[in-house]
Amino acid sequence: MWIFKILAALGAISLPAAVVAEAITTETADGVTLYGETYFADLPDSAPLILLFHQGGSNGRGEYGDAIVPWLNENGFRAIAWDQRAGGETYGSHNRTAEGIAEGTPDGYCHAYPDLEAALSYARSHDGERKVIVWGSSYSAALVFQLAAKNPDMISGVIGFSPASGGPLAECRARNYLKDVKASAFILRPASEMTRDSSQEQMAVFKDFGAETAVIEHGVHGSSMLVDSRTGHDMADARKPVLDWLKAAQR
C-alpha cells in the first residue's frame, strides 16, 4: 500500500476517496418512517443534488452506496439514496423502511409513491428552493415520472433506468404522467431488454414525449447497468452520456 501512497503524493495516481454517508429519516404522508443516507462528500452546499431511488427487492445503500455514489461525488453531484417500502436485500445491505413498516400498510410498487414525495420534501426543507434531479431504477423509474409531473417547480431532471410498466405498475406507470412532466428526461435500457415488444413500444412512447433515450450494450436491469462489477464489462461508454445529461439537467 505504501507504494500507492507515494505515487499518489507525486500525482501519478489518485486514491479513491472514502464514501462519506450520514443516516437520515423522514416520515411519509401515510406515517411510514423513511430511511436514507446523504452522500455529500466535501462538496459545497451549492453542488447539485440527486435523489436516488432503488429497484424492487433492493435498498439505497446496496444499490448505490459503493457502486454509483463515488462516481457522482467525484463529478460534483451530492446524492441522497433512500430505502423505499418496496425493497429488500438485493446488492447487499438491508431495507430499513421495509423492515419497519407497520403490518397492514400497503407496500406494493405503486404504494411506494408517498416515499418519493417525502424524499422530495426532505430535500426541499434541508436544501432550499433549488431544483433537484430524481433518479429511478426499475419500478422507481416509473414513479419518478409521477413525482416530476406533480412537482414541476421542484425537479429539473428525471432519469429512469429500465422503467417498469407491467401489471403491478398499471396504475402508476410513467406514461400515465408524461403529459404533465416539464423536466428534462433521459431513459436507458440494456440491449437485452429491447428484444421485448413491450420495451420497444415503451421507448417509442418516451421518444414521442421528447425524452432522450439510450440502449446500453452489455447492460443489466436498472441502475446497475452503469456498474462494471455487475455487468462484467467496462461501462465507461454508458456512464459518459449519463454524466453529460446530468450536467445539462442541473441548469
C-alpha positions as CSV (number, residue, x, y, z in Angstrom):
1,M,0.0,0.0,0.0
2,W,2.9,2.4,0.8
3,I,4.0,2.5,-2.9
4,F,0.5,3.6,-3.9
5,K,0.5,6.4,-1.3
6,I,3.9,7.6,-2.6
7,L,2.7,7.6,-6.2
8,A,-0.4,9.4,-5.2
9,A,1.6,12.1,-3.5
10,L,3.6,12.5,-6.6
11,G,0.5,12.9,-8.7
12,A,1.0,9.6,-10.6
13,I,-2.3,8.1,-9.4
14,S,-5.2,9.1,-7.3
15,L,-6.6,7.0,-4.5
16,P,-10.4,6.6,-4.3
17,A,-12.0,8.8,-1.7
18,A,-13.9,7.1,1.1
19,V,-17.6,7.3,0.7
20,V,-19.0,9.6,3.5
21,A,-22.6,8.8,4.4
22,E,-24.9,10.2,7.0
23,A,-28.1,8.3,8.0
24,I,-31.3,10.3,7.9
25,T,-35.0,9.6,8.3
26,T,-38.2,11.4,7.5
27,E,-41.9,10.5,7.6
28,T,-44.3,9.9,4.7
29,A,-47.8,11.3,4.4
30,D,-49.2,7.9,5.4
31,G,-47.0,7.6,8.5
32,V,-44.1,5.4,7.3
33,T,-40.6,6.1,8.6
34,L,-38.4,6.5,5.5
35,Y,-34.7,5.8,5.9
36,G,-31.9,7.1,3.7
37,E,-28.3,8.3,3.5
38,T,-26.8,11.6,2.4
39,Y,-23.7,11.4,0.3
40,F,-22.3,14.9,0.2
41,A,-18.6,14.2,0.4
42,D,-16.8,17.5,0.8
43,L,-18.9,19.2,-1.9
44,P,-20.3,22.7,-1.2
45,D,-24.0,23.2,-0.4
46,S,-24.3,24.8,-3.9
47,A,-23.5,21.5,-5.6
48,P,-26.4,19.9,-7.5
49,L,-28.4,17.3,-5.6
50,I,-29.7,13.9,-7.0
51,L,-32.3,11.8,-5.2
52,L,-31.6,8.1,-5.8
53,F,-34.4,5.6,-5.7
54,H,-33.8,1.8,-6.0
55,Q,-35.3,-1.1,-7.8
56,G,-37.6,-3.8,-6.4
57,G,-36.1,-6.0,-3.8
58,S,-33.3,-3.5,-3.2
59,N,-32.2,-0.6,-0.9
60,G,-30.4,2.7,-1.3
61,R,-27.1,1.7,0.3
62,G,-26.8,-1.6,-1.5
63,E,-27.7,-0.4,-5.0
64,Y,-25.9,3.0,-4.9
65,G,-23.6,3.4,-1.9
66,D,-20.3,1.9,-3.1
67,A,-21.1,1.4,-6.8
68,I,-22.6,4.7,-8.1
69,V,-22.3,7.3,-5.4
70,P,-18.5,7.7,-5.6
71,W,-18.7,8.4,-9.3
72,L,-21.4,11.0,-8.7
73,N,-19.5,12.7,-5.9
74,E,-16.3,12.8,-8.0
75,N,-18.2,14.5,-10.7
76,G,-19.6,17.2,-8.4
77,F,-23.0,15.8,-7.5
78,R,-24.3,15.4,-4.0
79,A,-26.7,12.5,-3.5
80,I,-29.3,11.1,-1.2
81,A,-30.2,7.4,-1.5
82,W,-33.5,6.3,0.0
83,D,-34.9,2.9,1.1
84,Q,-38.5,2.7,-0.3
85,R,-41.0,0.4,1.3
86,A,-41.0,-2.0,-1.7
87,G,-37.5,-3.4,-1.3
88,G,-35.2,-5.9,0.3
89,E,-31.5,-7.0,0.4
90,T,-30.6,-7.1,-3.3
91,Y,-27.0,-5.8,-3.8
92,G,-26.3,-6.2,-0.1
93,S,-27.3,-4.2,3.0
94,H,-31.0,-4.3,4.0
95,N,-34.0,-2.1,3.6
96,R,-34.8,-0.4,6.9
97,T,-38.0,1.2,5.7
98,A,-39.5,-2.1,4.5
99,E,-38.4,-3.8,7.8
100,G,-40.0,-1.2,9.9
101,I,-43.3,-0.8,8.1
102,A,-46.4,-1.5,10.2
103,E,-48.4,-4.6,9.5
104,G,-51.3,-3.9,7.0
105,T,-49.6,-0.8,5.5
106,P,-49.7,-1.1,1.7
107,D,-46.3,-1.9,0.4
108,G,-46.7,-2.6,-3.3
109,Y,-44.8,-0.8,-6.1
110,C,-47.4,1.9,-6.6
111,H,-47.9,2.2,-2.9
112,A,-44.3,3.4,-2.6
113,Y,-45.1,6.7,-4.3
114,P,-45.5,8.6,-0.9
115,D,-41.9,7.6,-0.1
116,L,-40.7,9.6,-3.1
117,E,-42.9,12.6,-2.1
118,A,-41.4,12.5,1.4
119,A,-37.9,12.3,0.0
120,L,-38.5,15.4,-2.2
121,S,-40.0,17.3,0.7
122,Y,-37.0,16.4,2.8
123,A,-34.7,17.8,0.1
124,R,-36.7,21.0,-0.1
125,S,-36.7,21.6,3.7
126,H,-33.0,20.9,4.1
127,D,-31.6,22.2,0.8
128,G,-33.6,25.3,0.0
129,E,-35.6,26.2,-3.1
130,R,-33.3,24.9,-5.8
131,K,-34.5,22.1,-8.1
132,V,-33.2,18.6,-7.8
133,I,-32.6,15.7,-10.2
134,V,-34.6,12.5,-9.5
135,W,-33.2,9.1,-10.5
136,G,-35.2,5.9,-10.6
137,S,-34.4,2.2,-11.2
138,S,-37.0,-0.3,-12.4
139,Y,-40.2,0.3,-10.6
140,S,-39.0,3.6,-9.1
141,A,-38.0,4.6,-12.7
142,A,-41.8,4.7,-13.3
143,L,-42.6,6.5,-10.1
144,V,-40.1,9.3,-10.7
145,F,-42.2,10.5,-13.6
146,Q,-45.2,10.8,-11.4
147,L,-43.1,12.8,-9.0
148,A,-41.9,15.1,-11.7
149,A,-45.4,15.6,-13.1
150,K,-46.8,16.6,-9.7
151,N,-43.8,18.8,-8.7
152,P,-42.7,20.7,-11.8
153,D,-41.2,23.6,-9.8
154,M,-39.0,21.3,-7.7
155,I,-37.4,19.0,-10.3
156,S,-35.0,19.9,-13.1
157,G,-34.4,16.4,-14.5
158,V,-35.8,12.9,-14.3
159,I,-33.7,9.9,-15.3
160,G,-35.0,6.3,-15.4
161,F,-33.2,3.0,-15.8
162,S,-35.3,0.1,-17.1
163,P,-38.7,1.8,-16.2
164,A,-41.1,-1.0,-15.1
165,S,-44.6,-1.0,-16.7
166,G,-46.1,-4.4,-16.1
167,G,-49.3,-5.4,-14.2
168,P,-48.3,-4.2,-10.7
169,L,-47.4,-0.8,-12.2
170,A,-50.5,-0.4,-14.4
171,E,-51.9,2.4,-12.2
172,C,-48.6,4.3,-11.8
173,R,-46.6,3.6,-14.9
174,A,-44.6,6.5,-16.4
175,R,-46.7,7.1,-19.5
176,N,-49.7,8.0,-17.3
177,Y,-47.9,11.2,-16.3
178,L,-45.8,12.2,-19.2
179,K,-48.1,15.0,-20.5
180,D,-47.5,16.9,-17.2
181,V,-43.7,16.4,-17.0
182,K,-41.8,19.6,-17.6
183,A,-38.4,18.5,-16.6
184,S,-35.6,17.2,-18.9
185,A,-35.8,13.4,-19.2
186,F,-33.5,10.5,-20.0
187,I,-34.5,6.8,-20.3
188,L,-32.0,4.0,-20.5
189,R,-32.4,0.2,-21.1
190,P,-30.0,-2.6,-21.6
191,A,-29.9,-4.1,-25.1
192,S,-31.1,-7.4,-23.6
193,E,-34.4,-5.9,-22.6
194,M,-35.0,-4.3,-26.0
195,T,-35.8,-7.7,-27.5
196,R,-39.2,-7.4,-25.9
197,D,-42.1,-5.8,-27.8
198,S,-43.2,-4.0,-24.7
199,S,-39.8,-2.4,-24.2
200,Q,-39.7,-1.3,-27.8
201,E,-43.2,0.2,-27.6
202,Q,-42.4,2.0,-24.3
203,M,-39.2,3.5,-25.7
204,A,-41.2,4.8,-28.7
205,V,-43.6,6.5,-26.2
206,F,-40.7,8.2,-24.4
207,K,-39.2,9.3,-27.7
208,D,-42.6,10.8,-28.8
209,F,-42.7,12.6,-25.5
210,G,-39.3,14.2,-26.2
211,A,-37.1,12.3,-23.8
212,E,-33.5,11.4,-24.6
213,T,-33.1,7.6,-24.8
214,A,-30.3,5.1,-24.9
215,V,-29.9,1.4,-25.3
216,I,-26.9,0.1,-23.4
217,E,-24.8,-2.8,-24.7
218,H,-23.8,-5.3,-22.0
219,G,-26.1,-3.6,-19.6
220,V,-28.2,-5.3,-16.9
221,H,-31.5,-4.3,-15.4
222,G,-31.9,-1.0,-13.6
223,S,-29.2,1.4,-12.4
224,S,-26.7,-1.4,-12.2
225,M,-26.2,-1.2,-16.0
226,L,-23.7,1.6,-15.2
227,V,-21.6,-0.7,-12.8
228,D,-18.6,-2.6,-14.2
229,S,-18.7,-5.3,-11.5
230,R,-22.4,-6.0,-12.1
231,T,-22.2,-6.2,-15.8
232,G,-18.8,-7.8,-16.1
233,H,-17.8,-5.1,-18.6
234,D,-16.2,-1.7,-18.7
235,M,-19.3,0.6,-18.7
236,A,-17.5,3.9,-19.2
237,D,-19.2,4.4,-22.5
238,A,-22.6,4.1,-20.7
239,R,-21.7,6.4,-17.9
240,K,-20.5,9.2,-20.2
241,P,-23.9,10.1,-21.7
242,V,-25.4,9.9,-18.3
243,L,-22.9,12.3,-16.9
244,D,-23.4,14.7,-19.8
245,W,-27.1,14.6,-19.3
246,L,-26.8,15.2,-15.5
247,K,-24.6,18.2,-16.1
248,A,-27.2,19.7,-18.6
249,A,-30.2,18.8,-16.4
250,Q,-28.9,20.7,-13.3
251,R,-29.1,24.0,-15.1
